[in-house]
Amino acid sequence: MPEVPERFSNLAIGFTPYLVKPSEDVIRWTVGEPGFDTPRPVVDAAIEALEAGQTKYTRGPGSMELCTQISEQLNRMWDLETTPETVMVTPGAKQALLYAMMVTMEAGDELLVPAPAWPTYEGQTALLGINIVFTETNDLFHPMIESMRSSITDKTKAILLNSPNNPTGAVYTPEEIQAIVALAVEHDLWIISDEIYARLLWVDWPHISPASIPGGAERTMVVTGFSKSFAMTGWRLGVLTGPKEAMKAAFACQANANSHVPTFLMPAASVALTQDEAVDEFCIQYNRRRNILMEGIASIPGMELVEPEGAFYAFIDITSSGMTSIEFADRALDEARVQLIPGSLIEGGEGFVRVSYATDEADIREGIARLKAWLS
């Protein structure tokens, strides 16, 4: 009987075991999904496109209309210099990340990633035979440039950044992004910038894309999408943009992998880009929920929280509880009926649990009450 390739034998599946939907009596703080419905105009646009018969093949990277809108928004909001011809709509940001890795690195190359980091990065590098090298972050989970510098070898080909960050909620400062771009220029490295949470910021400094900094545009693959900002996780609409030749290669990847995203979703994505008022309201609600969570965690013995700066995640220190992260998460589920993600599933995450505060306010308050009673 033929065998499955060895690289799949220990392929990480990230948080999957702790994302299984629990019974109804459990408070679920795990899923990184907006606790809002997709704005109604977006839903209506998809229905109208279906009814109008937009179910045929179309342009592989996405309709020119949609790619033009995306390009204009990226240029306006993040000071990029994209063109519609260097934008591609992908089946989710995960696919955009995979394409970015495929067109910038070969098997055996090394990718630098500040840790803690979203486990999908490790899984995707394993799929492609790329060696992931984790670099250190400080007490606020911001990248330590010298750790990154000392990790560079002759096999290093790229740096991957995720700001705002999953799982920590850290938002890298403009100075940190500038320093990383300078390092990439010095060593002629690619940058893969995962900016899916770029509109979800709770700090005084702005989101800065490496592609907006001199020297960054010609080496940065920017990954973003519709899932988090527009409450469209199940629509699977990601975005990839970067230098012209790299995007030409990425277009070829998509042409051979899945042709394009569903045609009838493209007009809906165009409408989503006009829903700034909805995004602003989502952000107000996320920030309110973040504040409720921070206040609640501060009142619970055995749990400490570095203030989340963006996205909708908190990385909570549970070391004073005396439990490992897996023991803490498992017992919280069994005894407090609160579902958490153990940090040990993430490089550098032992001693922490990750939670999402995108859930309902009532669930945040109830979860706090349950954890407080359990640990007290």
Backbone torsions as a table, in degrees:
resi	resn	phi	psi	omega
1	MET	NA	130.7	178.5
2	PRO	-63.4	151.8	-176.0
3	GLU	-108.5	150.0	174.4
4	VAL	-70.9	138.9	179.4
5	PRO	-52.1	145.1	-174.2
6	GLU	-58.8	-30.7	-175.2
7	ARG	-63.8	-16.6	179.9
8	PHE	-89.0	-9.8	-172.8
9	SER	-66.2	-36.3	-179.5
10	ASN	-121.2	26.4	-177.9
11	LEU	-64.5	124.1	-177.5
12	ALA	-65.8	145.4	176.4
13	ILE	-118.5	18.1	172.1
14	GLY	60.6	-132.2	-174.3
15	PHE	-83.0	-1.3	-167.6
16	THR	-45.5	-46.9	-178.3
17	PRO	-60.7	-25.6	-177.8
18	TYR	-101.0	8.0	176.2
19	LEU	-105.2	-1.8	178.1
20	VAL	-60.5	131.0	-177.3
21	LYS	-62.8	122.6	-177.5
22	PRO	-82.3	-179.1	176.7
23	SER	-67.3	164.7	-171.4
24	GLU	-63.5	-22.5	-177.5
25	ASP	-83.3	-0.2	-177.5
26	VAL	-96.6	135.6	172.9
27	ILE	-83.5	123.5	-172.9
28	ARG	-103.0	109.7	179.8
29	TRP	-110.6	28.7	-167.7
30	THR	-109.4	-40.2	-167.8
31	VAL	-79.2	127.0	178.6
32	GLY	-81.2	67.3	-174.6
33	GLU	-134.5	130.8	178.8
34	PRO	-54.4	136.4	179.9
35	GLY	-86.9	38.9	-179.2
36	PHE	-134.5	158.0	173.1
37	ASP	-78.8	152.1	172.5
38	THR	-57.6	136.4	178.9
39	PRO	-51.7	136.4	-173.3
40	ARG	-57.6	-39.1	179.0
41	PRO	-59.3	-30.4	179.0
42	VAL	-70.0	-45.2	177.6
43	VAL	-60.2	-45.5	-179.2
44	ASP	-61.5	-37.7	-179.5
45	ALA	-65.2	-37.1	177.5
46	ALA	-66.7	-41.7	179.0
47	ILE	-63.5	-44.5	180.0
48	GLU	-62.8	-38.8	179.8
49	ALA	-66.7	-39.0	176.3
50	LEU	-62.8	-47.1	-178.2
51	GLU	-66.7	-25.6	178.2
52	ALA	-84.1	0.7	176.3
53	GLY	84.2	21.7	179.3
54	GLN	-82.3	68.6	-176.3
55	THR	-126.4	17.6	-178.5
56	LYS	-103.2	172.7	173.7
57	TYR	-60.3	150.8	176.3
58	THR	-144.7	-169.9	-178.4
59	ARG	-58.4	130.4	-173.7
60	GLY	-57.6	-49.0	179.9
61	PRO	-71.9	-7.1	-175.5
62	GLY	121.6	156.3	-179.6
63	SER	-57.9	147.1	179.9
64	MET	-61.6	-35.0	178.2
65	GLU	-60.4	-48.2	-178.1
66	LEU	-67.2	-44.5	-179.6
67	CYS	-63.0	-33.7	176.3
68	THR	-65.8	-44.4	178.9
69	GLN	-62.2	-44.1	179.6
70	ILE	-61.8	-45.8	180.0
71	SER	-59.0	-45.4	-178.9
72	GLU	-63.6	-39.9	-179.7
73	GLN	-68.8	-43.2	178.4
74	LEU	-61.0	-41.7	-179.8
75	ASN	-67.4	-38.6	-178.3
76	ARG	-72.7	-44.2	-172.1
77	MET	-84.1	-37.4	-172.7
78	TRP	-117.8	9.1	175.9
79	ASP	61.3	37.6	175.4
80	LEU	-86.6	175.4	178.6
81	GLU	-129.4	48.7	179.4
82	THR	-77.8	164.9	170.0
83	THR	-126.6	159.6	177.2
84	PRO	-55.8	-30.1	-178.1
85	GLU	-75.2	-9.8	177.6
86	THR	-114.1	23.5	178.1
87	VAL	-118.6	137.4	176.1
88	MET	-134.6	134.7	174.7
89	VAL	-92.4	127.3	-173.5
90	THR	-119.5	163.0	176.4
91	PRO	-75.2	72.6	-179.0
92	GLY	95.7	156.1	178.6
93	ALA	-67.6	-27.7	176.5
94	LYS	-57.8	-43.9	179.4
95	GLN	-66.1	-36.7	176.8
96	ALA	-62.5	-41.7	176.8
97	LEU	-61.3	-44.5	-179.2
98	LEU	-61.9	-44.9	177.4
99	TYR	-61.0	-42.4	-178.8
100	ALA	-60.5	-41.4	176.9
101	MET	-67.0	-40.1	-177.1
102	MET	-63.5	-36.4	-173.9
103	VAL	-93.3	-3.2	-179.5
104	THR	-114.7	-14.3	-174.6
105	MET	-140.0	156.2	174.2
106	GLU	-109.2	163.4	173.3
107	ALA	-57.4	134.6	-178.6
108	GLY	96.6	-17.0	176.1
109	ASP	-71.6	164.6	-179.1
110	GLU	-113.6	139.6	178.2
111	LEU	-118.9	124.1	177.9
112	LEU	-88.5	131.7	-179.1
113	VAL	-138.1	120.7	174.1
114	PRO	-63.0	134.8	-179.6
115	ALA	-111.7	147.7	5.9
116	PRO	-67.9	148.8	-177.0
117	ALA	-142.6	153.5	177.4
118	TRP	-56.1	126.9	-174.0
119	PRO	-60.6	-21.6	179.5
120	THR	-59.1	-32.2	178.3
121	TYR	-59.0	-43.7	-179.0
122	GLU	-67.1	-40.6	178.8
123	GLY	-64.2	-41.8	-178.2
124	GLN	-69.9	-38.9	177.5
125	THR	-63.9	-36.6	177.8
126	ALA	-63.8	-39.8	177.6
127	LEU	-59.0	-36.3	-173.8
128	LEU	-97.1	-1.2	-179.4
129	GLY	75.3	19.4	178.1
130	ILE	-90.8	143.6	179.7
131	ASN	-94.4	118.2	179.6
132	ILE	-87.8	134.0	179.8
133	VAL	-121.8	113.9	-178.3
134	PHE	-84.6	137.1	178.5
135	THR	-112.8	163.2	-171.7
136	GLU	-80.5	153.1	171.3
137	THR	-124.2	163.9	-178.2
138	ASN	-88.5	-168.5	-176.2
139	ASP	-65.6	-18.8	177.1
140	LEU	-98.5	8.7	179.9
141	PHE	67.1	26.6	174.8
142	HIS	-93.1	150.2	-175.4
143	PRO	-65.7	142.5	174.5
144	MET	-98.9	109.2	-171.6
145	ILE	-61.0	-38.8	-178.4
146	GLU	-66.9	-33.7	175.1
147	SER	-64.2	-40.0	177.9
148	MET	-64.4	-45.6	-179.0
149	ARG	-61.0	-45.0	-176.8
150	SER	-70.9	-14.1	-179.6
151	SER	-89.4	-8.5	-176.9
152	ILE	-74.6	131.3	175.4
153	THR	-127.4	-177.3	178.5
154	ASP	-71.4	-7.4	177.7
155	LYS	-98.2	-7.7	-179.3
156	THR	-70.5	128.5	-178.9
157	LYS	-121.7	-19.3	-174.6
158	ALA	-157.2	158.3	172.2
159	ILE	-119.4	133.7	177.0
160	LEU	-109.6	127.7	178.4
161	LEU	-118.1	146.1	175.6
162	ASN	-138.0	99.9	-179.8
163	SER	-142.3	127.7	-9.1
164	PRO	-54.6	150.8	-165.1
165	ASN	-101.6	139.9	166.1
166	ASN	-111.3	115.0	28.8
167	PRO	-107.8	-0.6	-165.5
168	THR	-92.5	-21.5	-174.8
169	GLY	81.4	6.9	180.0
170	ALA	-71.4	144.1	174.5
171	VAL	-120.5	114.6	-176.6
172	TYR	-67.8	142.2	-177.6
173	THR	-77.6	159.9	175.6
174	PRO	-54.8	-38.6	-179.8
175	GLU	-65.3	-38.3	179.0
176	GLU	-67.4	-42.3	178.8
177	ILE	-64.0	-42.6	178.6
178	GLN	-60.7	-41.7	180.0
179	ALA	-65.2	-37.3	179.4
180	ILE	-70.0	-40.0	176.1
181	VAL	-62.2	-43.0	179.0
182	ALA	-60.5	-40.0	178.2
183	LEU	-64.7	-42.7	179.1
184	ALA	-64.4	-39.2	177.8
185	VAL	-65.3	-44.7	-178.7
186	GLU	-57.2	-40.0	-176.1
187	HIS	-105.9	9.1	178.6
188	ASP	53.2	56.1	-178.5
189	LEU	-108.0	152.2	168.7
190	TRP	-75.3	156.6	169.3
191	ILE	-124.6	128.9	170.9
192	ILE	-107.4	116.3	-173.2
193	SER	-111.9	106.9	179.2
194	ASP	-85.6	104.5	-173.6
195	GLU	-116.0	31.4	-175.2
196	ILE	-63.0	-24.0	-178.7
197	TYR	-104.4	19.2	-169.3
198	ALA	-59.7	-24.9	-178.4
199	ARG	-90.8	-1.2	-176.2
200	LEU	-108.7	80.8	-177.1
201	LEU	-120.8	140.0	179.8
202	TRP	-124.5	21.6	-177.3
203	VAL	-116.9	173.5	-177.3
204	ASP	-81.0	-23.9	-178.8
205	TRP	-90.6	154.9	-175.7
206	PRO	-83.7	163.6	168.7
207	HIS	-70.1	131.2	178.2
208	ILE	-121.0	122.7	174.9
209	SER	-87.6	136.4	175.5
210	PRO	-55.8	-28.1	-178.4
211	ALA	-70.1	-12.7	-178.7
212	SER	-93.6	-4.5	-176.7
213	ILE	-99.2	138.2	178.5
214	PRO	-50.7	129.9	-176.7
215	GLY	91.8	-13.6	-176.8
216	GLY	-90.6	-34.9	-173.2
217	ALA	-59.2	-40.0	-175.2
218	GLU	-77.5	-2.6	-177.5
219	ARG	-132.2	6.0	-173.8
220	THR	-111.2	127.7	170.0
221	MET	-100.0	116.1	-177.7
222	VAL	-97.1	127.5	178.2
223	VAL	-112.5	128.5	174.2
224	THR	-149.6	-161.5	-178.3
225	GLY	167.1	-172.5	-173.0
226	PHE	-100.4	-14.7	-168.1
227	SER	-57.7	-53.5	-167.9
228	LYS	-84.8	-46.7	-176.4
229	SER	-69.5	-37.4	-172.3
230	PHE	-104.2	10.0	-179.0
231	ALA	55.8	53.5	-175.3
232	MET	-131.1	40.2	-174.7
233	THR	-58.9	-42.9	-176.6
234	GLY	-76.5	-7.9	-179.7
235	TRP	-77.8	-21.4	178.2
236	ARG	55.0	63.7	179.0
237	LEU	-125.7	105.0	176.9
238	GLY	-108.9	173.7	-179.5
239	VAL	-139.1	137.2	173.5
240	LEU	-130.4	135.4	173.7
241	THR	-144.7	155.8	-178.0
242	GLY	178.8	-167.8	179.8
243	PRO	-58.5	151.3	-171.8
244	LYS	-53.8	-48.7	-176.3
245	GLU	-68.5	-37.3	177.6
246	ALA	-65.9	-39.1	179.5
247	MET	-70.3	-33.0	174.4
248	LYS	-58.4	-41.6	177.2
249	ALA	-68.0	-39.1	179.3
250	ALA	-65.4	-38.6	176.1
251	PHE	-58.0	-40.7	179.6
252	ALA	-65.9	-36.8	176.2
253	CYS	-59.5	-48.8	-177.9
254	GLN	-66.4	-39.7	-179.8
255	ALA	-59.3	-34.2	-178.0
256	ASN	-92.7	-12.5	-176.8
257	ALA	-100.5	-45.2	-174.7
258	ASN	-153.2	11.0	179.4
259	SER	67.5	-72.4	179.2
260	HIS	-168.5	169.3	175.7
261	VAL	-71.5	163.1	-178.8
262	PRO	-52.7	130.7	-174.7
263	THR	-58.0	-40.2	-175.2
264	PHE	-73.6	-10.6	176.2
265	LEU	-84.6	-16.4	-176.9
266	MET	-67.2	-44.5	175.3
267	PRO	-62.6	-33.1	177.9
268	ALA	-66.9	-39.5	177.2
269	ALA	-63.8	-37.2	176.8
270	SER	-60.6	-41.9	178.6
271	VAL	-67.3	-38.2	179.5
272	ALA	-56.2	-36.5	-177.9
273	LEU	-67.9	-9.3	177.0
274	THR	-99.1	2.6	-172.4
275	GLN	-96.9	45.8	-178.1
276	ASP	-61.6	-35.3	-179.8
277	GLU	-63.8	-38.8	178.0
278	ALA	-65.5	-43.7	179.2
279	VAL	-61.5	-43.0	179.3
280	ASP	-60.9	-40.6	179.3
281	GLU	-68.2	-40.8	175.7
282	PHE	-56.4	-44.3	-177.2
283	CYS	-63.7	-40.1	177.0
284	ILE	-58.9	-44.1	-178.8
285	GLN	-69.0	-40.4	177.5
286	TYR	-60.8	-44.2	-178.4
287	ASN	-64.5	-37.9	176.7
288	ARG	-62.6	-44.0	-179.8
289	ARG	-67.5	-36.6	175.6
290	ARG	-59.1	-44.9	-179.5
291	ASN	-64.9	-38.2	176.7
292	ILE	-63.0	-43.9	-179.7
293	LEU	-63.9	-46.6	-178.1
294	MET	-60.7	-44.4	179.6
295	GLU	-63.4	-40.6	-178.7
296	GLY	-68.4	-44.9	-179.4
297	ILE	-63.0	-36.7	179.6
298	ALA	-61.6	-22.1	-177.8
299	SER	-93.5	-0.3	-174.9
300	ILE	-105.0	121.2	176.3
301	PRO	-65.8	138.8	178.2
302	GLY	90.9	2.0	178.5
303	MET	-135.8	131.7	177.7
304	GLU	-132.6	146.9	-172.1
305	LEU	-134.4	124.5	167.6
306	VAL	-76.0	131.7	-174.8
307	GLU	-56.2	120.4	177.5
308	PRO	-66.7	134.1	-175.0
309	GLU	-99.7	-15.1	-178.7
310	GLY	-170.1	-178.0	-174.7
311	ALA	58.9	-152.8	176.0
312	PHE	-138.5	45.0	179.1
313	TYR	-123.6	152.7	171.7
314	ALA	-131.0	137.9	179.2
315	PHE	-109.7	104.9	-168.1
316	ILE	-100.5	128.2	179.0
317	ASP	-79.3	120.3	-179.0
318	ILE	-118.7	17.9	-175.0
319	THR	-62.8	-33.0	-178.7
320	SER	-70.0	-9.6	175.9
321	SER	-74.5	-17.2	-177.9
322	GLY	81.4	3.3	-179.8
323	MET	-105.6	153.3	168.2
324	THR	-71.1	165.7	-178.4
325	SER	-65.3	-37.3	178.7
326	ILE	-68.5	-43.0	177.9
327	GLU	-60.8	-42.5	-179.5
328	PHE	-62.4	-48.6	-177.8
329	ALA	-64.9	-42.0	-178.8
330	ASP	-66.2	-42.5	-179.9
331	ARG	-71.9	-35.1	176.6
332	ALA	-60.4	-38.7	178.5
333	LEU	-68.7	-47.6	-175.1
334	ASP	-72.9	-39.3	-170.8
335	GLU	-102.7	-33.4	-179.9
336	ALA	-104.0	-12.8	-179.2
337	ARG	61.7	44.4	174.5
338	VAL	-127.0	127.2	-178.5
339	GLN	-93.4	124.2	-179.4
340	LEU	-129.1	166.1	176.3
341	ILE	-109.7	121.9	179.2
342	PRO	-68.6	135.1	-177.8
343	GLY	-67.6	-19.8	-178.6
344	SER	-67.4	-11.9	173.5
345	LEU	-75.2	-5.3	-177.2
346	ILE	-120.6	137.8	176.2
347	GLU	-56.4	125.8	179.3
348	GLY	79.0	12.7	-173.8
349	GLY	-106.0	2.5	177.1
350	GLU	-59.9	138.8	-177.2
351	GLY	92.7	2.0	179.6
352	PHE	-130.6	160.0	165.1
353	VAL	-125.6	145.7	177.3
354	ARG	-101.4	136.1	175.4
355	VAL	-128.9	155.6	172.9
356	SER	-110.4	128.8	176.5
357	TYR	-101.4	22.7	174.0
358	ALA	-78.9	-7.1	-178.7
359	THR	-73.2	178.0	-178.1
360	ASP	-64.0	148.2	176.8
361	GLU	-55.4	-42.5	-177.8
362	ALA	-61.3	-37.1	179.3
363	ASP	-71.4	-31.9	176.2
364	ILE	-65.9	-47.6	-179.6
365	ARG	-63.6	-42.9	-179.1
366	GLU	-67.7	-40.3	177.8
367	GLY	-61.3	-41.4	177.4
368	ILE	-61.3	-45.5	179.9
369	ALA	-60.9	-42.1	-178.9
370	ARG	-67.5	-45.5	-179.6
371	LEU	-65.0	-38.3	179.6
372	LYS	-64.2	-43.9	178.5
373	ALA	-65.2	-40.8	-179.0
374	TRP	-64.9	-47.8	-175.8
375	LEU	-79.9	-18.0	179.3
376	SER	-84.6	NA	NA
